[in-house]
């Protein structure tokens, strides 16, 4: 975190001045943008995983209903379903989990510019020692520059509730800030951060399928994302340094724009796939008025040639025609034998009379 913040401070400090408060504020903002750009691909995978999870909801519900009394079997079938569809639940949490150390790291670096406190994690330095002690990659001049920087009269490393003893560290570097100066900067940032968190959650909930939104666990998480988290930012804002509030605002602004960009691309891809599927079905379907393939094949066969005198036609030699011809011959033979028998019986009485 300190290296990225140092780099952007050098960039904006060169343009605006090393001790300029806006230069330090922009360094924090672009620190967020740099990290979110690094996490762009995992975010896309998270979105795809979420949509895939929504598509699998009907099958998941069937497995839950089928194996409700056998949790071990349910877990095995769930893993099999996920493996068959290439589904990785971890990808849905990776971007969020990756931002946690970023938040903690930035908080620690900013807090380390003022080490005069005596609370948890503080070193209890004097104001002079603090100003002349490097902070990770920042040398003593950078520490003094940070202490001197002001944003509308407030140092960006302080919170509204920062104790008076820690504010004394700024006495020789721009003077001790007043609580109203800090409130003028922090309160609008708190409100903007809360609203940005709410609207990001609203945009995410609006893209959920009806089946996913009807899930009790998903419904609970949606309510927390819509109302509890934004309220938590506003309530906890007075305890957070101004730079952390700037981090929260810029992070939510990036998320809002990135969601629209990624969801728009994914929806276009899905629409193209549907269009290609329709075109393939249309290409494979028979044309209007075309005869079925079987009839067409029969029609393409050559016609039977006329038979010569006393011979069986060529068409009759195919299939069951020889059997029919044999039957006809057999019946004619039977008829001839019957006639001969009848004619022989008629001749016998005449022979008796003659005798």
Secondary structure as a PSIPRED ss2 file (coil, helix, strand):
# PSIPRED VFORMAT (PSIPRED V4.0)

   1 X C   1.000  0.000  0.000
   2 X H   0.000  1.000  0.000
   3 X H   0.000  1.000  0.000
   4 X H   0.000  1.000  0.000
   5 X H   0.000  1.000  0.000
   6 X H   0.000  1.000  0.000
   7 X H   0.000  1.000  0.000
   8 X H   0.000  1.000  0.000
   9 X H   0.000  1.000  0.000
  10 X H   0.000  1.000  0.000
  11 X H   0.000  1.000  0.000
  12 X H   0.000  1.000  0.000
  13 X H   0.000  1.000  0.000
  14 X H   0.000  1.000  0.000
  15 X H   0.000  1.000  0.000
  16 X H   0.000  1.000  0.000
  17 X C   1.000  0.000  0.000
  18 X C   1.000  0.000  0.000
  19 X C   1.000  0.000  0.000
  20 X C   1.000  0.000  0.000
  21 X H   0.000  1.000  0.000
  22 X H   0.000  1.000  0.000
  23 X H   0.000  1.000  0.000
  24 X H   0.000  1.000  0.000
  25 X H   0.000  1.000  0.000
  26 X H   0.000  1.000  0.000
  27 X H   0.000  1.000  0.000
  28 X H   0.000  1.000  0.000
  29 X H   0.000  1.000  0.000
  30 X H   0.000  1.000  0.000
  31 X H   0.000  1.000  0.000
  32 X H   0.000  1.000  0.000
  33 X H   0.000  1.000  0.000
  34 X H   0.000  1.000  0.000
  35 X H   0.000  1.000  0.000
  36 X H   0.000  1.000  0.000
  37 X H   0.000  1.000  0.000
  38 X H   0.000  1.000  0.000
  39 X C   1.000  0.000  0.000
  40 X H   0.000  1.000  0.000
  41 X H   0.000  1.000  0.000
  42 X H   0.000  1.000  0.000
  43 X H   0.000  1.000  0.000
  44 X H   0.000  1.000  0.000
  45 X H   0.000  1.000  0.000
  46 X H   0.000  1.000  0.000
  47 X H   0.000  1.000  0.000
  48 X H   0.000  1.000  0.000
  49 X H   0.000  1.000  0.000
  50 X H   0.000  1.000  0.000
  51 X H   0.000  1.000  0.000
  52 X H   0.000  1.000  0.000
  53 X H   0.000  1.000  0.000
  54 X H   0.000  1.000  0.000
  55 X H   0.000  1.000  0.000
  56 X C   1.000  0.000  0.000
  57 X H   0.000  1.000  0.000
  58 X H   0.000  1.000  0.000
  59 X H   0.000  1.000  0.000
  60 X H   0.000  1.000  0.000
  61 X H   0.000  1.000  0.000
  62 X H   0.000  1.000  0.000
  63 X H   0.000  1.000  0.000
  64 X H   0.000  1.000  0.000
  65 X H   0.000  1.000  0.000
  66 X H   0.000  1.000  0.000
  67 X C   1.000  0.000  0.000
  68 X C   1.000  0.000  0.000
  69 X C   1.000  0.000  0.000
  70 X C   1.000  0.000  0.000
  71 X H   0.000  1.000  0.000
  72 X H   0.000  1.000  0.000
  73 X H   0.000  1.000  0.000
  74 X H   0.000  1.000  0.000
  75 X H   0.000  1.000  0.000
  76 X H   0.000  1.000  0.000
  77 X H   0.000  1.000  0.000
  78 X H   0.000  1.000  0.000
  79 X H   0.000  1.000  0.000
  80 X H   0.000  1.000  0.000
  81 X H   0.000  1.000  0.000
  82 X H   0.000  1.000  0.000
  83 X H   0.000  1.000  0.000
  84 X H   0.000  1.000  0.000
  85 X C   1.000  0.000  0.000
  86 X C   1.000  0.000  0.000
  87 X C   1.000  0.000  0.000
  88 X C   1.000  0.000  0.000
  89 X C   1.000  0.000  0.000
  90 X C   1.000  0.000  0.000
  91 X H   0.000  1.000  0.000
  92 X H   0.000  1.000  0.000
  93 X H   0.000  1.000  0.000
  94 X H   0.000  1.000  0.000
  95 X H   0.000  1.000  0.000
  96 X H   0.000  1.000  0.000
  97 X H   0.000  1.000  0.000
  98 X H   0.000  1.000  0.000
  99 X H   0.000  1.000  0.000
 100 X H   0.000  1.000  0.000
 101 X H   0.000  1.000  0.000
 102 X H   0.000  1.000  0.000
 103 X H   0.000  1.000  0.000
 104 X H   0.000  1.000  0.000
 105 X H   0.000  1.000  0.000
 106 X H   0.000  1.000  0.000
 107 X H   0.000  1.000  0.000
 108 X H   0.000  1.000  0.000
 109 X H   0.000  1.000  0.000
 110 X H   0.000  1.000  0.000
 111 X H   0.000  1.000  0.000
 112 X C   1.000  0.000  0.000
 113 X C   1.000  0.000  0.000
 114 X C   1.000  0.000  0.000
 115 X C   1.000  0.000  0.000
 116 X C   1.000  0.000  0.000
 117 X C   1.000  0.000  0.000
 118 X C   1.000  0.000  0.000
 119 X C   1.000  0.000  0.000
 120 X C   1.000  0.000  0.000
 121 X C   1.000  0.000  0.000
 122 X C   1.000  0.000  0.000
 123 X C   1.000  0.000  0.000
 124 X C   1.000  0.000  0.000
 125 X C   1.000  0.000  0.000
 126 X C   1.000  0.000  0.000
 127 X H   0.000  1.000  0.000
 128 X H   0.000  1.000  0.000
 129 X H   0.000  1.000  0.000
 130 X H   0.000  1.000  0.000
 131 X H   0.000  1.000  0.000
 132 X C   1.000  0.000  0.000
 133 X C   1.000  0.000  0.000
 134 X C   1.000  0.000  0.000
 135 X E   0.000  0.000  1.000
 136 X C   1.000  0.000  0.000
 137 X C   1.000  0.000  0.000
 138 X E   0.000  0.000  1.000
 139 X C   1.000  0.000  0.000
 140 X H   0.000  1.000  0.000
 141 X H   0.000  1.000  0.000
 142 X H   0.000  1.000  0.000
 143 X H   0.000  1.000  0.000
 144 X H   0.000  1.000  0.000
 145 X H   0.000  1.000  0.000
 146 X H   0.000  1.000  0.000
 147 X H   0.000  1.000  0.000
 148 X H   0.000  1.000  0.000
 149 X C   1.000  0.000  0.000
 150 X C   1.000  0.000  0.000
 151 X E   0.000  0.000  1.000
 152 X C   1.000  0.000  0.000
 153 X C   1.000  0.000  0.000
 154 X E   0.000  0.000  1.000
 155 X C   1.000  0.000  0.000
 156 X C   1.000  0.000  0.000
 157 X C   1.000  0.000  0.000
 158 X C   1.000  0.000  0.000
 159 X C   1.000  0.000  0.000
 160 X C   1.000  0.000  0.000
 161 X C   1.000  0.000  0.000
 162 X C   1.000  0.000  0.000
 163 X C   1.000  0.000  0.000
 164 X H   0.000  1.000  0.000
 165 X H   0.000  1.000  0.000
 166 X H   0.000  1.000  0.000
 167 X H   0.000  1.000  0.000
 168 X H   0.000  1.000  0.000
 169 X H   0.000  1.000  0.000
 170 X H   0.000  1.000  0.000
 171 X C   1.000  0.000  0.000
 172 X C   1.000  0.000  0.000
 173 X C   1.000  0.000  0.000
 174 X C   1.000  0.000  0.000
 175 X C   1.000  0.000  0.000
 176 X C   1.000  0.000  0.000
 177 X C   1.000  0.000  0.000
 178 X C   1.000  0.000  0.000
 179 X H   0.000  1.000  0.000
 180 X H   0.000  1.000  0.000
 181 X H   0.000  1.000  0.000
 182 X H   0.000  1.000  0.000
 183 X H   0.000  1.000  0.000
 184 X H   0.000  1.000  0.000
 185 X H   0.000  1.000  0.000
 186 X H   0.000  1.000  0.000
 187 X H   0.000  1.000  0.000
 188 X H   0.000  1.000  0.000
 189 X H   0.000  1.000  0.000
 190 X H   0.000  1.000  0.000
 191 X H   0.000  1.000  0.000
 192 X H   0.000  1.000  0.000
 193 X H   0.000  1.000  0.000
 194 X H   0.000  1.000  0.000
 195 X H   0.000  1.000  0.000
 196 X H   0.000  1.000  0.000
 197 X H   0.000  1.000  0.000
 198 X H   0.000  1.000  0.000
 199 X H   0.000  1.000  0.000
 200 X H   0.000  1.000  0.000
 201 X H   0.000  1.000  0.000
 202 X H   0.000  1.000  0.000
 203 X H   0.000  1.000  0.000
 204 X H   0.000  1.000  0.000
 205 X H   0.000  1.000  0.000
 206 X H   0.000  1.000  0.000
 207 X C   1.000  0.000  0.000
 208 X C   1.000  0.000  0.000
 209 X C   1.000  0.000  0.000
 210 X H   0.000  1.000  0.000
 211 X H   0.000  1.000  0.000
 212 X H   0.000  1.000  0.000
 213 X H   0.000  1.000  0.000
 214 X H   0.000  1.000  0.000
 215 X C   1.000  0.000  0.000
 216 X H   0.000  1.000  0.000
 217 X H   0.000  1.000  0.000
 218 X H   0.000  1.000  0.000
 219 X H   0.000  1.000  0.000
 220 X H   0.000  1.000  0.000
 221 X H   0.000  1.000  0.000
 222 X H   0.000  1.000  0.000
 223 X H   0.000  1.000  0.000
 224 X H   0.000  1.000  0.000
 225 X H   0.000  1.000  0.000
 226 X H   0.000  1.000  0.000
 227 X H   0.000  1.000  0.000
 228 X H   0.000  1.000  0.000
 229 X H   0.000  1.000  0.000
 230 X H   0.000  1.000  0.000
 231 X H   0.000  1.000  0.000
 232 X H   0.000  1.000  0.000
 233 X H   0.000  1.000  0.000
 234 X H   0.000  1.000  0.000
 235 X H   0.000  1.000  0.000
 236 X H   0.000  1.000  0.000
 237 X H   0.000  1.000  0.000
 238 X H   0.000  1.000  0.000
 239 X H   0.000  1.000  0.000
 240 X C   1.000  0.000  0.000
 241 X C   1.000  0.000  0.000
 242 X H   0.000  1.000  0.000
 243 X H   0.000  1.000  0.000
 244 X H   0.000  1.000  0.000
 245 X H   0.000  1.000  0.000
 246 X H   0.000  1.000  0.000
 247 X H   0.000  1.000  0.000
 248 X H   0.000  1.000  0.000
 249 X H   0.000  1.000  0.000
 250 X H   0.000  1.000  0.000
 251 X H   0.000  1.000  0.000
 252 X H   0.000  1.000  0.000
 253 X H   0.000  1.000  0.000
 254 X H   0.000  1.000  0.000
 255 X H   0.000  1.000  0.000
 256 X H   0.000  1.000  0.000
 257 X H   0.000  1.000  0.000
 258 X H   0.000  1.000  0.000
 259 X H   0.000  1.000  0.000
 260 X H   0.000  1.000  0.000
 261 X H   0.000  1.000  0.000
 262 X H   0.000  1.000  0.000
 263 X H   0.000  1.000  0.000
 264 X H   0.000  1.000  0.000
 265 X H   0.000  1.000  0.000
 266 X H   0.000  1.000  0.000
 267 X H   0.000  1.000  0.000
 268 X H   0.000  1.000  0.000
 269 X H   0.000  1.000  0.000
 270 X H   0.000  1.000  0.000
 271 X H   0.000  1.000  0.000
 272 X H   0.000  1.000  0.000
 273 X H   0.000  1.000  0.000
 274 X H   0.000  1.000  0.000
 275 X H   0.000  1.000  0.000
 276 X H   0.000  1.000  0.000
 277 X H   0.000  1.000  0.000
 278 X H   0.000  1.000  0.000
 279 X H   0.000  1.000  0.000
 280 X H   0.000  1.000  0.000
 281 X H   0.000  1.000  0.000
 282 X H   0.000  1.000  0.000
 283 X H   0.000  1.000  0.000
 284 X H   0.000  1.000  0.000
 285 X C   1.000  0.000  0.000
 286 X C   1.000  0.000  0.000
 287 X C   1.000  0.000  0.000
 288 X C   1.000  0.000  0.000
 289 X C   1.000  0.000  0.000
 290 X C   1.000  0.000  0.000
 291 X C   1.000  0.000  0.000
 292 X C   1.000  0.000  0.000
 293 X H   0.000  1.000  0.000
 294 X H   0.000  1.000  0.000
 295 X H   0.000  1.000  0.000
 296 X H   0.000  1.000  0.000
 297 X H   0.000  1.000  0.000
 298 X H   0.000  1.000  0.000
 299 X H   0.000  1.000  0.000
 300 X H   0.000  1.000  0.000
 301 X C   1.000  0.000  0.000
 302 X C   1.000  0.000  0.000
 303 X C   1.000  0.000  0.000
 304 X C   1.000  0.000  0.000
 305 X C   1.000  0.000  0.000
 306 X C   1.000  0.000  0.000
 307 X C   1.000  0.000  0.000
 308 X C   1.000  0.000  0.000
 309 X C   1.000  0.000  0.000
 310 X C   1.000  0.000  0.000
 311 X C   1.000  0.000  0.000
 312 X C   1.000  0.000  0.000
 313 X C   1.000  0.000  0.000
 314 X H   0.000  1.000  0.000
 315 X H   0.000  1.000  0.000
 316 X H   0.000  1.000  0.000
 317 X H   0.000  1.000  0.000
 318 X C   1.000  0.000  0.000
 319 X C   1.000  0.000  0.000
 320 X C   1.000  0.000  0.000
 321 X H   0.000  1.000  0.000
 322 X H   0.000  1.000  0.000
 323 X H   0.000  1.000  0.000
 324 X H   0.000  1.000  0.000
 325 X H   0.000  1.000  0.000
 326 X H   0.000  1.000  0.000
 327 X H   0.000  1.000  0.000
 328 X H   0.000  1.000  0.000
 329 X H   0.000  1.000  0.000
 330 X H   0.000  1.000  0.000
 331 X H   0.000  1.000  0.000
 332 X H   0.000  1.000  0.000
 333 X H   0.000  1.000  0.000
 334 X H   0.000  1.000  0.000
 335 X H   0.000  1.000  0.000
 336 X H   0.000  1.000  0.000
 337 X H   0.000  1.000  0.000
 338 X H   0.000  1.000  0.000
 339 X H   0.000  1.000  0.000
 340 X H   0.000  1.000  0.000
 341 X H   0.000  1.000  0.000
 342 X H   0.000  1.000  0.000
 343 X H   0.000  1.000  0.000
 344 X H   0.000  1.000  0.000
 345 X H   0.000  1.000  0.000
 346 X H   0.000  1.000  0.000
 347 X H   0.000  1.000  0.000
 348 X H   0.000  1.000  0.000
 349 X H   0.000  1.000  0.000
 350 X H   0.000  1.000  0.000
 351 X H   0.000  1.000  0.000
 352 X H   0.000  1.000  0.000
 353 X H   0.000  1.000  0.000
 354 X H   0.000  1.000  0.000
 355 X C   1.000  0.000  0.000
